[in-house]
Amino acid sequence: MKKRIRWALCLALIPAALMLSGCLFNIFQTARMIGAGNMAVTIGTGLMDIVVDEDPNWNLTPQARLTFGLSDTVNLGFQTGAMVPLSTGDFGWMGAKGDLTFSIIDDPESVSLAMGFGGGYGVEFLNWGVFGEILLNVNSTLPIFLAYQPTIPLQGDGFVIWHHIAGGLALPISETSTLILIVDYRNGLYSFGLALEIAF
């Protein structure tokens, strides 16, 4: 009964998350699996500078992510968010993406490794795009995680692969919540992010 309520809550939250507008620049995701029948909600924001004519143009990128535990070794995730230029305050929807992640190694005493794939629509992909993902957690005193997403935009001239690299700390606050601090790099842009993940 408890799991049914969780799944019903998850399904009700998907439209709300997808209606948030969002730049998907930050990889607010680690190699940790959330467990069969469980869900996690991650709310965060990034801060990045998109230089225009040599002038700084700082942007907030509020984001939301929903993760569902399809099994103890498989997660299904959906992410969306917004980009808000600090100079204008304009709020614009940046797209949505989904991914399927599989646990390869999960040793709480040493490392966790997960791999997956996904796709979506938005500014990050210049319309539609697909991506792979490799996620590594170092489970030690300092909980470091690294993420790599090679991305292929499906529209445009020719075949190109963009490399999205991220790293940071996944600091456990309790058994069900984690504070994520991250730095992302992709196509010459850096983004600094902060998020809170809560599992149910």
C-alpha positions, 0 to 999 in steps of 0.5 A, a space after each residue: 500500500 505504501 509503495 502504491 501511494 509513492 508511485 501515485 505521488 510520483 506520477 502526480 509530480 511528473 507534470 509539475 516538474 515538466 512544467 517548471 522551465 529549465 536549463 538542464 546544465 547541471 548533472 544533479 545525479 550520482 551513481 547511487 541507486 534509490 531502491 525498488 519502488 522508491 522515488 527521489 525529488 531533487 530541487 536545485 539551481 545552477 549559476 553560470 555566466 554566458 558572456 555576450 560581447 565580452 560582457 558578463 551575463 549571469 544566469 540562474 538555472 533552477 531545476 527539478 529532477 524526479 527519480 524512480 527506483 524501477 529495481 534495486 539496480 535501475 533508476 528512471 529519471 526526469 529533469 527540467 528547469 528554467 534559465 533566468 538572466 539576472 540582468 532581466 529576470 525573464 523566466 524561460 523554459 529550457 526543455 526536459 529530458 529523461 534517462 535510464 541508469 543501471 548500477 554496475 558496481 555498488 560498494 558503500 565502502 569504496 566506489 559506486 559506478 553506474 552507466 545509462 542513456 537518455 534523451 530530451 528536448 531543449 536548449 541544451 540539445 539545440 532541440 532534440 538530443 540523446 546522451 550517454 552517462 557514466 556516474 562514479 561515486 567515491 564512498 569515503 570520508 569526503 563523498 566525491 562524485 564525477 559524471 560524464 555525459 557525451 551528448 549528440 544533438 539530433 538536429 544541425 549540420 553533421 555529426 557532433 559529440 559534446 562532452 559534459 563533465 561534472 564533479 562535486 560532493 554528495 553530502 548526506 544530511 540524513 538517510 533520505 536526504 543529500 546535499 549536492 554541490 557541483 561544478 559542470 563544464 560543457 562547450 566552454 561554459 562553467 556552471 556552479 550548482 547546489 541541490 537537495 535530493 530527498 528520497 521517499 
